[in-house]
């Protein structure tokens, strides 16, 4: 799993696309993007659809929930 932290609206779709392709090339199947803003198009737009075609699982995670999500992920291993 790859985790990226983003803290800006500017070029966010392009940055998530870049992060997803970078993670895919490195052999990761899961990408969590920690993003503090509520922006639904990031979850269901062309970027997430393209990453799905690559076989990537993209999740947008808020900073408030990242600690709990990582803990649960590690417990599941």
C-alpha positions as CSV (number, residue, x, y, z in Angstrom):
1,X,0.0,0.0,0.0
2,X,1.2,3.5,-0.9
3,X,0.1,6.5,1.1
4,X,0.4,10.1,-0.2
5,X,-0.4,13.3,1.7
6,X,-1.9,16.2,-0.2
7,X,-2.8,19.6,1.3
8,X,-3.8,21.8,-1.6
9,X,-6.7,22.1,-4.1
10,X,-4.3,23.2,-6.8
11,X,-3.9,20.6,-9.5
12,X,-5.2,17.9,-7.2
13,X,-6.6,15.6,-9.9
14,X,-3.3,15.7,-11.8
15,X,-1.3,15.1,-8.6
16,X,-3.5,12.1,-7.7
17,X,-3.1,10.7,-11.2
18,X,0.7,11.1,-10.9
19,X,0.7,9.5,-7.4
20,X,-1.4,6.6,-8.7
21,X,0.8,5.9,-11.7
22,X,3.9,6.2,-9.6
23,X,2.5,3.7,-7.1
24,X,1.4,1.4,-9.9
25,X,4.9,1.4,-11.4
26,X,6.4,0.6,-8.0
27,X,4.1,-2.4,-7.8
28,X,1.5,-1.2,-5.3
29,X,-2.1,-2.1,-5.7
30,X,-3.5,0.2,-3.1
31,X,-3.2,4.0,-2.9
32,X,-4.5,6.0,0.0
33,X,-4.4,9.8,-0.5
34,X,-4.7,11.7,2.8
35,X,-6.6,14.8,1.8
36,X,-8.2,17.3,4.3
37,X,-10.8,18.7,1.9
38,X,-14.3,17.3,1.0
39,X,-14.1,17.0,-2.8
40,X,-16.4,14.2,-4.1
41,X,-15.2,14.4,-7.7
42,X,-11.9,12.9,-6.5
43,X,-13.7,9.7,-5.5
44,X,-15.7,9.2,-8.7
45,X,-14.0,11.1,-11.5
46,X,-12.0,10.2,-14.5
47,X,-8.8,9.9,-12.4
48,X,-10.2,7.2,-10.1
49,X,-11.7,5.4,-13.1
50,X,-8.4,5.4,-14.9
51,X,-6.6,4.1,-11.8
52,X,-9.2,1.3,-11.5
53,X,-8.3,0.3,-15.1
54,X,-4.7,0.0,-14.0
55,X,-5.8,-2.3,-11.2
56,X,-5.2,0.3,-8.5
57,X,-7.5,0.7,-5.5
58,X,-7.7,4.4,-4.7
59,X,-9.1,5.7,-1.4
60,X,-9.3,9.3,-0.2
61,X,-8.8,9.4,3.5
62,X,-9.2,12.4,5.8
63,X,-6.4,13.2,8.2
64,X,-8.7,12.6,11.2
65,X,-9.2,8.9,10.2
66,X,-5.7,8.0,8.9
67,X,-4.3,6.7,12.2
68,X,-7.3,4.4,12.8
69,X,-7.2,3.2,9.2
70,X,-3.5,2.4,9.3
71,X,-4.0,0.6,12.7
72,X,-6.8,-1.6,11.2
73,X,-4.8,-2.3,8.1
74,X,-1.8,-3.5,10.1
75,X,-4.0,-5.6,12.3
76,X,-5.4,-7.3,9.2
77,X,-2.0,-8.5,8.1
